[in-house]
Amino acid sequence: MSEAQMGLVTATPIIILFAIALRKMGVLSTVATVSAVSLSVAIAAVLFTTQ
């Protein structure tokens, strides 16, 4: 596993947890949270497979 892939594996869960925390604080709407989580997973998957 390359360094870029390790970074993706590390950063993606942090982004997801941050989005969920912002949702619980009332900063993000449910739609925005779902969008943030799904897009970060999709981007990480594409970048992980192309690295």
mmCIF entry with sequence, helices, sheets and N, C-alpha, C, O atoms, coordinates in Angstrom:
data_MODEL
# 
_entry.id   MODEL 
# 
_entity.id                         1 
_entity.type                       polymer 
_entity.pdbx_number_of_molecules   1 
# 
_entity_poly.entity_id                      1 
_entity_poly.type                           'polypeptide(L)' 
_entity_poly.nstd_linkage                   no 
_entity_poly.nstd_monomer                   no 
_entity_poly.pdbx_seq_one_letter_code       MSEAQMGLVTATPIIILFAIALRKMGVLSTVATVSAVSLSVAIAAVLFTTQ 
_entity_poly.pdbx_seq_one_letter_code_can   MSEAQMGLVTATPIIILFAIALRKMGVLSTVATVSAVSLSVAIAAVLFTTQ 
_entity_poly.pdbx_strand_id                 A 
# 
loop_
_entity_poly_seq.entity_id 
_entity_poly_seq.num 
_entity_poly_seq.mon_id 
_entity_poly_seq.hetero 
1 1  MET n 
1 2  SER n 
1 3  GLU n 
1 4  ALA n 
1 5  GLN n 
1 6  MET n 
1 7  GLY n 
1 8  LEU n 
1 9  VAL n 
1 10 THR n 
1 11 ALA n 
1 12 THR n 
1 13 PRO n 
1 14 ILE n 
1 15 ILE n 
1 16 ILE n 
1 17 LEU n 
1 18 PHE n 
1 19 ALA n 
1 20 ILE n 
1 21 ALA n 
1 22 LEU n 
1 23 ARG n 
1 24 LYS n 
1 25 MET n 
1 26 GLY n 
1 27 VAL n 
1 28 LEU n 
1 29 SER n 
1 30 THR n 
1 31 VAL n 
1 32 ALA n 
1 33 THR n 
1 34 VAL n 
1 35 SER n 
1 36 ALA n 
1 37 VAL n 
1 38 SER n 
1 39 LEU n 
1 40 SER n 
1 41 VAL n 
1 42 ALA n 
1 43 ILE n 
1 44 ALA n 
1 45 ALA n 
1 46 VAL n 
1 47 LEU n 
1 48 PHE n 
1 49 THR n 
1 50 THR n 
1 51 GLN n 
# 
_struct_asym.id          A 
_struct_asym.entity_id   1 
# 
loop_
_struct_conf.conf_type_id 
_struct_conf.id 
_struct_conf.pdbx_PDB_helix_id 
_struct_conf.beg_label_comp_id 
_struct_conf.beg_label_asym_id 
_struct_conf.beg_label_seq_id 
_struct_conf.pdbx_beg_PDB_ins_code 
_struct_conf.end_label_comp_id 
_struct_conf.end_label_asym_id 
_struct_conf.end_label_seq_id 
_struct_conf.pdbx_end_PDB_ins_code 
_struct_conf.beg_auth_comp_id 
_struct_conf.beg_auth_asym_id 
_struct_conf.beg_auth_seq_id 
_struct_conf.end_auth_comp_id 
_struct_conf.end_auth_asym_id 
_struct_conf.end_auth_seq_id 
_struct_conf.pdbx_PDB_helix_class 
_struct_conf.details 
_struct_conf.pdbx_PDB_helix_length 
HELX_P HELX_P1 AA1 GLU A 3  ? MET A 25 ? GLU A 3  MET A 25 1 ? 23 
HELX_P HELX_P2 AA2 THR A 30 ? THR A 50 ? THR A 30 THR A 50 1 ? 21 
# 
_struct_conf_type.id          HELX_P 
_struct_conf_type.criteria    ? 
_struct_conf_type.reference   ? 
# 
loop_
_atom_site.group_PDB 
_atom_site.id 
_atom_site.type_symbol 
_atom_site.label_atom_id 
_atom_site.label_alt_id 
_atom_site.label_comp_id 
_atom_site.label_asym_id 
_atom_site.label_entity_id 
_atom_site.label_seq_id 
_atom_site.pdbx_PDB_ins_code 
_atom_site.Cartn_x 
_atom_site.Cartn_y 
_atom_site.Cartn_z 
_atom_site.occupancy 
_atom_site.B_iso_or_equiv 
_atom_site.pdbx_formal_charge 
_atom_site.auth_seq_id 
_atom_site.auth_comp_id 
_atom_site.auth_asym_id 
_atom_site.auth_atom_id 
_atom_site.pdbx_PDB_model_num 
ATOM 1   N N  . MET A 1 1  ? 0.849   -1.170 0.000  1.00 0.00 ? 1  MET A N  1 
ATOM 2   C CA . MET A 1 1  ? 0.000   0.000  0.000  1.00 0.00 ? 1  MET A CA 1 
ATOM 3   C C  . MET A 1 1  ? 0.898   1.238  0.000  1.00 0.00 ? 1  MET A C  1 
ATOM 4   O O  . MET A 1 1  ? 1.820   1.350  0.809  1.00 0.00 ? 1  MET A O  1 
ATOM 5   N N  . SER A 1 2  ? 0.619   2.152  -0.907 1.00 0.00 ? 2  SER A N  1 
ATOM 6   C CA . SER A 1 2  ? 1.455   3.349  -1.023 1.00 0.00 ? 2  SER A CA 1 
ATOM 7   C C  . SER A 1 2  ? 1.096   4.368  0.069  1.00 0.00 ? 2  SER A C  1 
ATOM 8   O O  . SER A 1 2  ? 0.111   4.219  0.793  1.00 0.00 ? 2  SER A O  1 
ATOM 9   N N  . GLU A 1 3  ? 1.924   5.390  0.154  1.00 0.00 ? 3  GLU A N  1 
ATOM 10  C CA . GLU A 1 3  ? 1.670   6.440  1.146  1.00 0.00 ? 3  GLU A CA 1 
ATOM 11  C C  . GLU A 1 3  ? 0.375   7.182  0.840  1.00 0.00 ? 3  GLU A C  1 
ATOM 12  O O  . GLU A 1 3  ? -0.347  7.576  1.757  1.00 0.00 ? 3  GLU A O  1 
ATOM 13  N N  . ALA A 1 4  ? 0.078   7.374  -0.434 1.00 0.00 ? 4  ALA A N  1 
ATOM 14  C CA . ALA A 1 4  ? -1.161  8.057  -0.808 1.00 0.00 ? 4  ALA A CA 1 
ATOM 15  C C  . ALA A 1 4  ? -2.380  7.245  -0.385 1.00 0.00 ? 4  ALA A C  1 
ATOM 16  O O  . ALA A 1 4  ? -3.366  7.807  0.090  1.00 0.00 ? 4  ALA A O  1 
ATOM 17  N N  . GLN A 1 5  ? -2.318  5.945  -0.554 1.00 0.00 ? 5  GLN A N  1 
ATOM 18  C CA . GLN A 1 5  ? -3.427  5.082  -0.145 1.00 0.00 ? 5  GLN A CA 1 
ATOM 19  C C  . GLN A 1 5  ? -3.579  5.071  1.373  1.00 0.00 ? 5  GLN A C  1 
ATOM 20  O O  . GLN A 1 5  ? -4.698  5.052  1.886  1.00 0.00 ? 5  GLN A O  1 
ATOM 21  N N  . MET A 1 6  ? -2.470  5.082  2.084  1.00 0.00 ? 6  MET A N  1 
ATOM 22  C CA . MET A 1 6  ? -2.538  5.157  3.546  1.00 0.00 ? 6  MET A CA 1 
ATOM 23  C C  . MET A 1 6  ? -3.183  6.465  3.991  1.00 0.00 ? 6  MET A C  1 
ATOM 24  O O  . MET A 1 6  ? -3.963  6.488  4.943  1.00 0.00 ? 6  MET A O  1 
ATOM 25  N N  . GLY A 1 7  ? -2.856  7.544  3.302  1.00 0.00 ? 7  GLY A N  1 
ATOM 26  C CA . GLY A 1 7  ? -3.471  8.828  3.614  1.00 0.00 ? 7  GLY A CA 1 
ATOM 27  C C  . GLY A 1 7  ? -4.971  8.813  3.377  1.00 0.00 ? 7  GLY A C  1 
ATOM 28  O O  . GLY A 1 7  ? -5.733  9.375  4.164  1.00 0.00 ? 7  GLY A O  1 
ATOM 29  N N  . LEU A 1 8  ? -5.397  8.173  2.300  1.00 0.00 ? 8  LEU A N  1 
ATOM 30  C CA . LEU A 1 8  ? -6.831  8.060  2.021  1.00 0.00 ? 8  LEU A CA 1 
ATOM 31  C C  . LEU A 1 8  ? -7.542  7.227  3.076  1.00 0.00 ? 8  LEU A C  1 
ATOM 32  O O  . LEU A 1 8  ? -8.641  7.571  3.511  1.00 0.00 ? 8  LEU A O  1 
ATOM 33  N N  . VAL A 1 9  ? -6.917  6.138  3.483  1.00 0.00 ? 9  VAL A N  1 
ATOM 34  C CA . VAL A 1 9  ? -7.505  5.276  4.506  1.00 0.00 ? 9  VAL A CA 1 
ATOM 35  C C  . VAL A 1 9  ? -7.603  6.010  5.839  1.00 0.00 ? 9  VAL A C  1 
ATOM 36  O O  . VAL A 1 9  ? -8.509  5.744  6.629  1.00 0.00 ? 9  VAL A O  1 
ATOM 37  N N  . THR A 1 10 ? -6.688  6.918  6.087  1.00 0.00 ? 10 THR A N  1 
ATOM 38  C CA . THR A 1 10 ? -6.694  7.680  7.328  1.00 0.00 ? 10 THR A CA 1 
ATOM 39  C C  . THR A 1 10 ? -7.650  8.874  7.259  1.00 0.00 ? 10 THR A C  1 
ATOM 40  O O  . THR A 1 10 ? -8.392  9.129  8.207  1.00 0.00 ? 10 THR A O  1 
ATOM 41  N N  . ALA A 1 11 ? -7.635  9.592  6.159  1.00 0.00 ? 11 ALA A N  1 
ATOM 42  C CA . ALA A 1 11 ? -8.401  10.842 6.061  1.00 0.00 ? 11 ALA A CA 1 
ATOM 43  C C  . ALA A 1 11 ? -9.897  10.623 5.880  1.00 0.00 ? 11 ALA A C  1 
ATOM 44  O O  . ALA A 1 11 ? -10.698 11.391 6.411  1.00 0.00 ? 11 ALA A O  1 
ATOM 45  N N  . THR A 1 12 ? -10.282 9.602  5.149  1.00 0.00 ? 12 THR A N  1 
ATOM 46  C CA . THR A 1 12 ? -11.701 9.400  4.863  1.00 0.00 ? 12 THR A CA 1 
ATOM 47  C C  . THR A 1 12 ? -12.533 9.167  6.130  1.00 0.00 ? 12 THR A C  1 
ATOM 48  O O  . THR A 1 12 ? -13.578 9.801  6.276  1.00 0.00 ? 12 THR A O  1 
ATOM 49  N N  . PRO A 1 13 ? -12.125 8.297  7.042  1.00 0.00 ? 13 PRO A N  1 
ATOM 50  C CA . PRO A 1 13 ? -12.919 8.156  8.278  1.00 0.00 ? 13 PRO A CA 1 
ATOM 51  C C  . PRO A 1 13 ? -12.967 9.430  9.110  1.00 0.00 ? 13 PRO A C  1 
ATOM 52  O O  . PRO A 1 13 ? -13.968 9.696  9.775  1.00 0.00 ? 13 PRO A O  1 
ATOM 53  N N  . ILE A 1 14 ? -11.896 10.218 9.082  1.00 0.00 ? 14 ILE A N  1 
ATOM 54  C CA . ILE A 1 14 ? -11.884 11.475 9.826  1.00 0.00 ? 14 ILE A CA 1 
ATOM 55  C C  . ILE A 1 14 ? -12.908 12.437 9.242  1.00 0.00 ? 14 ILE A C  1 
ATOM 56  O O  . ILE A 1 14 ? -13.629 13.103 9.985  1.00 0.00 ? 14 ILE A O  1 
ATOM 57  N N  . ILE A 1 15 ? -12.978 12.514 7.920  1.00 0.00 ? 15 ILE A N  1 
ATOM 58  C CA . ILE A 1 15 ? -13.959 13.368 7.258  1.00 0.00 ? 15 ILE A CA 1 
ATOM 59  C C  . ILE A 1 15 ? -15.372 12.916 7.606  1.00 0.00 ? 15 ILE A C  1 
ATOM 60  O O  . ILE A 1 15 ? -16.245 13.739 7.880  1.00 0.00 ? 15 ILE A O  1 
ATOM 61  N N  . ILE A 1 16 ? -15.591 11.610 7.595  1.00 0.00 ? 16 ILE A N  1 
ATOM 62  C CA . ILE A 1 16 ? -16.921 11.076 7.911  1.00 0.00 ? 16 ILE A CA 1 
ATOM 63  C C  . ILE A 1 16 ? -17.295 11.393 9.356  1.00 0.00 ? 16 ILE A C  1 
ATOM 64  O O  . ILE A 1 16 ? -18.408 11.847 9.623  1.00 0.00 ? 16 ILE A O  1 
ATOM 65  N N  . LEU A 1 17 ? -16.390 11.161 10.270 1.00 0.00 ? 17 LEU A N  1 
ATOM 66  C CA . LEU A 1 17 ? -16.668 11.466 11.679 1.00 0.00 ? 17 LEU A CA 1 
ATOM 67  C C  . LEU A 1 17 ? -16.915 12.956 11.901 1.00 0.00 ? 17 LEU A C  1 
ATOM 68  O O  . LEU A 1 17 ? -17.778 13.330 12.696 1.00 0.00 ? 17 LEU A O  1 
ATOM 69  N N  . PHE A 1 18 ? -16.173 13.795 11.213 1.00 0.00 ? 18 PHE A N  1 
ATOM 70  C CA . PHE A 1 18 ? -16.345 15.237 11.330 1.00 0.00 ? 18 PHE A CA 1 
ATOM 71  C C  . PHE A 1 18 ? -17.718 15.655 10.815 1.00 0.00 ? 18 PHE A C  1 
ATOM 72  O O  . PHE A 1 18 ? -18.389 16.479 11.436 1.00 0.00 ? 18 PHE A O  1 
ATOM 73  N N  . ALA A 1 19 ? -18.139 15.092 9.684  1.00 0.00 ? 19 ALA A N  1 
ATOM 74  C CA . ALA A 1 19 ? -19.456 15.412 9.132  1.00 0.00 ? 19 ALA A CA 1 
ATOM 75  C C  . ALA A 1 19 ? -20.566 14.968 10.081 1.00 0.00 ? 19 ALA A C  1 
ATOM 76  O O  . ALA A 1 19 ? -21.545 15.689 10.272 1.00 0.00 ? 19 ALA A O  1 
ATOM 77  N N  . ILE A 1 20 ? -20.418 13.793 10.671 1.00 0.00 ? 20 ILE A N  1 
ATOM 78  C CA . ILE A 1 20 ? -21.424 13.311 11.616 1.00 0.00 ? 20 ILE A CA 1 
ATOM 79  C C  . ILE A 1 20 ? -21.460 14.191 12.866 1.00 0.00 ? 20 ILE A C  1 
ATOM 80  O O  . ILE A 1 20 ? -22.535 14.492 13.385 1.00 0.00 ? 20 ILE A O  1 
ATOM 81  N N  . ALA A 1 21 ? -20.294 14.600 13.344 1.00 0.00 ? 21 ALA A N  1 
ATOM 82  C CA . ALA A 1 21 ? -20.240 15.480 14.510 1.00 0.00 ? 21 ALA A CA 1 
ATOM 83  C C  . ALA A 1 21 ? -20.903 16.822 14.210 1.00 0.00 ? 21 ALA A C  1 
ATOM 84  O O  . ALA A 1 21 ? -21.621 17.361 15.053 1.00 0.00 ? 21 ALA A O  1 
ATOM 85  N N  . LEU A 1 22 ? -20.667 17.361 13.019 1.00 0.00 ? 22 LEU A N  1 
ATOM 86  C CA . LEU A 1 22 ? -21.306 18.619 12.650 1.00 0.00 ? 22 LEU A CA 1 
ATOM 87  C C  . LEU A 1 22 ? -22.818 18.463 12.538 1.00 0.00 ? 22 LEU A C  1 
ATOM 88  O O  . LEU A 1 22 ? -23.566 19.387 12.859 1.00 0.00 ? 22 LEU A O  1 
ATOM 89  N N  . ARG A 1 23 ? -23.267 17.298 12.085 1.00 0.00 ? 23 ARG A N  1 
ATOM 90  C CA . ARG A 1 23 ? -24.710 17.028 12.007 1.00 0.00 ? 23 ARG A CA 1 
ATOM 91  C C  . ARG A 1 23 ? -25.318 16.995 13.395 1.00 0.00 ? 23 ARG A C  1 
ATOM 92  O O  . ARG A 1 23 ? -26.397 17.547 13.615 1.00 0.00 ? 23 ARG A O  1 
ATOM 93  N N  . LYS A 1 24 ? -24.636 16.352 14.336 1.00 0.00 ? 24 LYS A N  1 
ATOM 94  C CA . LYS A 1 24 ? -25.149 16.259 15.708 1.00 0.00 ? 24 LYS A CA 1 
ATOM 95  C C  . LYS A 1 24 ? -25.180 17.614 16.393 1.00 0.00 ? 24 LYS A C  1 
ATOM 96  O O  . LYS A 1 24 ? -26.023 17.855 17.257 1.00 0.00 ? 24 LYS A O  1 
ATOM 97  N N  . MET A 1 25 ? -24.259 18.511 16.008 1.00 0.00 ? 25 MET A N  1 
ATOM 98  C CA . MET A 1 25 ? -24.256 19.863 16.572 1.00 0.00 ? 25 MET A CA 1 
ATOM 99  C C  . MET A 1 25 ? -25.281 20.764 15.901 1.00 0.00 ? 25 MET A C  1 
ATOM 100 O O  . MET A 1 25 ? -25.531 21.875 16.369 1.00 0.00 ? 25 MET A O  1 
ATOM 101 N N  . GLY A 1 26 ? -25.877 20.297 14.809 1.00 0.00 ? 26 GLY A N  1 
ATOM 102 C CA . GLY A 1 26 ? -26.886 21.088 14.127 1.00 0.00 ? 26 GLY A CA 1 
ATOM 103 C C  . GLY A 1 26 ? -26.340 22.018 13.070 1.00 0.00 ? 26 GLY A C  1 
ATOM 104 O O  . GLY A 1 26 ? -27.069 22.864 12.553 1.00 0.00 ? 26 GLY A O  1 
ATOM 105 N N  . VAL A 1 27 ? -25.078 21.878 12.742 1.00 0.00 ? 27 VAL A N  1 
ATOM 106 C CA . VAL A 1 27 ? -24.459 22.756 11.747 1.00 0.00 ? 27 VAL A CA 1 
ATOM 107 C C  . VAL A 1 27 ? -24.815 22.313 10.333 1.00 0.00 ? 27 VAL A C  1 
ATOM 108 O O  . VAL A 1 27 ? -25.061 23.150 9.465  1.00 0.00 ? 27 VAL A O  1 
ATOM 109 N N  . LEU A 1 28 ? -24.844 21.013 10.098 1.00 0.00 ? 28 LEU A N  1 
ATOM 110 C CA . LEU A 1 28 ? -25.156 20.475 8.775  1.00 0.00 ? 28 LEU A CA 1 
ATOM 111 C C  . LEU A 1 28 ? -26.547 19.864 8.766  1.00 0.00 ? 28 LEU A C  1 
ATOM 112 O O  . LEU A 1 28 ? -27.006 19.317 9.769  1.00 0.00 ? 28 LEU A O  1 
ATOM 113 N N  . SER A 1 29 ? -27.207 19.962 7.631  1.00 0.00 ? 29 SER A N  1 
ATOM 114 C CA . SER A 1 29 ? -28.480 19.273 7.468  1.00 0.00 ? 29 SER A CA 1 
ATOM 115 C C  . SER A 1 29 ? -28.211 17.798 7.173  1.00 0.00 ? 29 SER A C  1 
ATOM 116 O O  . SER A 1 29 ? -27.075 17.399 6.917  1.00 0.00 ? 29 SER A O  1 
ATOM 117 N N  . THR A 1 30 ? -29.255 17.016 7.213  1.00 0.00 ? 30 THR A N  1 
ATOM 118 C CA . THR A 1 30 ? -29.107 15.588 6.928  1.00 0.00 ? 30 THR A CA 1 
ATOM 119 C C  . THR A 1 30 ? -28.649 15.361 5.498  1.00 0.00 ? 30 THR A C  1 
ATOM 120 O O  . THR A 1 30 ? -27.802 14.505 5.241  1.00 0.00 ? 30 THR A O  1 
ATOM 121 N N  . VAL A 1 31 ? -29.208 16.127 4.568  1.00 0.00 ? 31 VAL A N  1 
ATOM 122 C CA . VAL A 1 31 ? -28.829 15.991 3.157  1.00 0.00 ? 31 VAL A CA 1 
ATOM 123 C C  . VAL A 1 31 ? -27.351 16.342 2.970  1.00 0.00 ? 31 VAL A C  1 
ATOM 124 O O  . VAL A 1 31 ? -26.638 15.648 2.244  1.00 0.00 ? 31 VAL A O  1 
ATOM 125 N N  . ALA A 1 32 ? -26.896 17.390 3.604  1.00 0.00 ? 32 ALA A N  1 
ATOM 126 C CA . ALA A 1 32 ? -25.496 17.788 3.491  1.00 0.00 ? 32 ALA A CA 1 
ATOM 127 C C  . ALA A 1 32 ? -24.570 16.738 4.097  1.00 0.00 ? 32 ALA A C  1 
ATOM 128 O O  . ALA A 1 32 ? -23.494 16.473 3.561  1.00 0.00 ? 32 ALA A O  1 
ATOM 129 N N  . THR A 1 33 ? -24.981 16.148 5.203  1.00 0.00 ? 33 THR A N  1 
ATOM 130 C CA . THR A 1 33 ? -24.174 15.108 5.840  1.00 0.00 ? 33 THR A CA 1 
ATOM 131 C C  . THR A 1 33 ? -24.078 13.878 4.956  1.00 0.00 ? 33 THR A C  1 
ATOM 132 O O  . THR A 1 33 ? -22.994 13.323 4.773  1.00 0.00 ? 33 THR A O  1 
ATOM 133 N N  . VAL A 1 34 ? -25.206 13.451 4.408  1.00 0.00 ? 34 VAL A N  1 
ATOM 134 C CA . VAL A 1 34 ? -25.205 12.287 3.529  1.00 0.00 ? 34 VAL A CA 1 
ATOM 135 C C  . VAL A 1 34 ? -24.366 12.572 2.290  1.00 0.00 ? 34 VAL A C  1 
ATOM 136 O O  . VAL A 1 34 ? -23.624 11.703 1.832  1.00 0.00 ? 34 VAL A O  1 
ATOM 137 N N  . SER A 1 35 ? -24.476 13.775 1.744  1.00 0.00 ? 35 SER A N  1 
ATOM 138 C CA . SER A 1 35 ? -23.677 14.149 0.578  1.00 0.00 ? 35 SER A CA 1 
ATOM 139 C C  . SER A 1 35 ? -22.189 14.125 0.896  1.00 0.00 ? 35 SER A C  1 
ATOM 140 O O  . SER A 1 35 ? -21.394 13.587 0.126  1.00 0.00 ? 35 SER A O  1 
ATOM 141 N N  . ALA A 1 36 ? -21.816 14.703 2.022  1.00 0.00 ? 36 ALA A N  1 
ATOM 142 C CA . ALA A 1 36 ? -20.406 14.753 2.406  1.00 0.00 ? 36 ALA A CA 1 
ATOM 143 C C  . ALA A 1 36 ? -19.837 13.354 2.601  1.00 0.00 ? 36 ALA A C  1 
ATOM 144 O O  . ALA A 1 36 ? -18.731 13.061 2.146  1.00 0.00 ? 36 ALA A O  1 
ATOM 145 N N  . VAL A 1 37 ? -20.583 12.498 3.270  1.00 0.00 ? 37 VAL A N  1 
ATOM 146 C CA . VAL A 1 37 ? -20.106 11.141 3.532  1.00 0.00 ? 37 VAL A CA 1 
ATOM 147 C C  . VAL A 1 37 ? -20.003 10.351 2.236  1.00 0.00 ? 37 VAL A C  1 
ATOM 148 O O  . VAL A 1 37 ? -18.984 9.711  1.974  1.00 0.00 ? 37 VAL A O  1 
ATOM 149 N N  . SER A 1 38 ? -21.073 10.395 1.412  1.00 0.00 ? 38 SER A N  1 
ATOM 150 C CA . SER A 1 38 ? -21.044 9.588  0.190  1.00 0.00 ? 38 SER A CA 1 
ATOM 151 C C  . SER A 1 38 ? -20.010 10.086 -0.801 1.00 0.00 ? 38 SER A C  1 
ATOM 152 O O  . SER A 1 38 ? -19.343 9.280  -1.450 1.00 0.00 ? 38 SER A O  1 
ATOM 153 N N  . LEU A 1 39 ? -19.863 11.394 -0.932 1.00 0.00 ? 39 LEU A N  1 
ATOM 154 C CA . LEU A 1 39 ? -18.863 11.909 -1.862 1.00 0.00 ? 39 LEU A CA 1 
ATOM 155 C C  . LEU A 1 39 ? -17.444 11.619 -1.381 1.00 0.00 ? 39 LEU A C  1 
ATOM 156 O O  . LEU A 1 39 ? -16.574 11.310 -2.195 1.00 0.00 ? 39 LEU A O  1 
ATOM 157 N N  . SER A 1 40 ? -17.197 11.712 -0.087 1.00 0.00 ? 40 SER A N  1 
ATOM 158 C CA . SER A 1 40 ? -15.849 11.416 0.396  1.00 0.00 ? 40 SER A CA 1 
ATOM 159 C C  . SER A 1 40 ? -15.507 9.942  0.209  1.00 0.00 ? 40 SER A C  1 
ATOM 160 O O  . SER A 1 40 ? -14.366 9.607  -0.111 1.00 0.00 ? 40 SER A O  1 
ATOM 161 N N  . VAL A 1 41 ? -16.482 9.061  0.407  1.00 0.00 ? 41 VAL A N  1 
ATOM 162 C CA . VAL A 1 41 ? -16.243 7.639  0.175  1.00 0.00 ? 41 VAL A CA 1 
ATOM 163 C C  . VAL A 1 41 ? -16.015 7.374  -1.313 1.00 0.00 ? 41 VAL A C  1 
ATOM 164 O O  . VAL A 1 41 ? -15.126 6.604  -1.675 1.00 0.00 ? 41 VAL A O  1 
ATOM 165 N N  . ALA A 1 42 ? -16.811 8.007  -2.172 1.00 0.00 ? 42 ALA A N  1 
ATOM 166 C CA . ALA A 1 42 ? -16.656 7.801  -3.615 1.00 0.00 ? 42 ALA A CA 1 
ATOM 167 C C  . ALA A 1 42 ? -15.298 8.316  -4.098 1.00 0.00 ? 42 ALA A C  1 
ATOM 168 O O  . ALA A 1 42 ? -14.615 7.641  -4.868 1.00 0.00 ? 42 ALA A O  1 
ATOM 169 N N  . ILE A 1 43 ? -14.914 9.491  -3.653 1.00 0.00 ? 43 ILE A N  1 
ATOM 170 C CA . ILE A 1 43 ? -13.631 10.061 -4.062 1.00 0.00 ? 43 ILE A CA 1 
ATOM 171 C C  . ILE A 1 43 ? -12.482 9.187  -3.554 1.00 0.00 ? 43 ILE A C  1 
ATOM 172 O O  . ILE A 1 43 ? -11.531 8.919  -4.288 1.00 0.00 ? 43 ILE A O  1 
ATOM 173 N N  . ALA A 1 44 ? -12.573 8.749  -2.312 1.00 0.00 ? 44 ALA A N  1 
ATOM 174 C CA . ALA A 1 44 ? -11.520 7.893  -1.765 1.00 0.00 ? 44 ALA A CA 1 
ATOM 175 C C  . ALA A 1 44 ? -11.423 6.579  -2.522 1.00 0.00 ? 44 ALA A C  1 
ATOM 176 O O  . ALA A 1 44 ? -10.325 6.082  -2.770 1.00 0.00 ? 44 ALA A O  1 
ATOM 177 N N  . ALA A 1 45 ? -12.563 6.015  -2.890 1.00 0.00 ? 45 ALA A N  1 
ATOM 178 C CA . ALA A 1 45 ? -12.548 4.746  -3.626 1.00 0.00 ? 45 ALA A CA 1 
ATOM 179 C C  . ALA A 1 45 ? -11.895 4.919  -4.990 1.00 0.00 ? 45 ALA A C  1 
ATOM 180 O O  . ALA A 1 45 ? -11.087 4.088  -5.404 1.00 0.00 ? 45 ALA A O  1 
ATOM 181 N N  . VAL A 1 46 ? -12.242 5.994  -5.689 1.00 0.00 ? 46 VAL A N  1 
ATOM 182 C CA . VAL A 1 46 ? -11.651 6.232  -7.007 1.00 0.00 ? 46 VAL A CA 1 
ATOM 183 C C  . VAL A 1 46 ? -10.151 6.475  -6.892 1.00 0.00 ? 46 VAL A C  1 
ATOM 184 O O  . VAL A 1 46 ? -9.364  5.895  -7.641 1.00 0.00 ? 46 VAL A O  1 
ATOM 185 N N  . LEU A 1 47 ? -9.759  7.330  -5.959 1.00 0.00 ? 47 LEU A N  1 
ATOM 186 C CA . LEU A 1 47 ? -8.343  7.622  -5.796 1.00 0.00 ? 47 LEU A CA 1 
ATOM 187 C C  . LEU A 1 47 ? -7.559  6.401  -5.300 1.00 0.00 ? 47 LEU A C  1 
ATOM 188 O O  . LEU A 1 47 ? -6.413  6.195  -5.699 1.00 0.00 ? 47 LEU A O  1 
ATOM 189 N N  . PHE A 1 48 ? -8.170  5.604  -4.441 1.00 0.00 ? 48 PHE A N  1 
ATOM 190 C CA . PHE A 1 48 ? -7.489  4.421  -3.919 1.00 0.00 ? 48 PHE A CA 1 
ATOM 191 C C  . PHE A 1 48 ? -7.210  3.419  -5.037 1.00 0.00 ? 48 PHE A C  1 
ATOM 192 O O  . PHE A 1 48 ? -6.134  2.824  -5.089 1.00 0.00 ? 48 PHE A O  1 
ATOM 193 N N  . THR A 1 49 ? -8.171  3.237  -5.919 1.00 0.00 ? 49 THR A N  1 
ATOM 194 C CA . THR A 1 49 ? -7.982  2.246  -6.987 1.00 0.00 ? 49 THR A CA 1 
ATOM 195 C C  . THR A 1 49 ? -7.081  2.741  -8.100 1.00 0.00 ? 49 THR A C  1 
ATOM 196 O O  . THR A 1 49 ? -6.512  1.931  -8.831 1.00 0.00 ? 49 THR A O  1 
ATOM 197 N N  . THR A 1 50 ? -6.934  4.062  -8.252 1.00 0.00 ? 50 THR A N  1 
ATOM 198 C CA . THR A 1 50 ? -6.089  4.582  -9.321 1.00 0.00 ? 50 THR A CA 1 
ATOM 199 C C  . THR A 1 50 ? -4.666  4.861  -8.872 1.00 0.00 ? 50 THR A C  1 
ATOM 200 O O  . THR A 1 50 ? -3.817  5.185  -9.702 1.00 0.00 ? 50 THR A O  1 
ATOM 201 N N  . GLN A 1 51 ? -4.384  4.746  -7.597 1.00 0.00 ? 51 GLN A N  1 
ATOM 202 C CA . GLN A 1 51 ? -3.027  5.001  -7.095 1.00 0.00 ? 51 GLN A CA 1 
ATOM 203 C C  . GLN A 1 51 ? -2.120  3.833  -7.383 1.00 0.00 ? 51 GLN A C  1 
ATOM 204 O O  . GLN A 1 51 ? -0.940  3.867  -7.033 1.00 0.00 ? 51 GLN A O  1 
# 
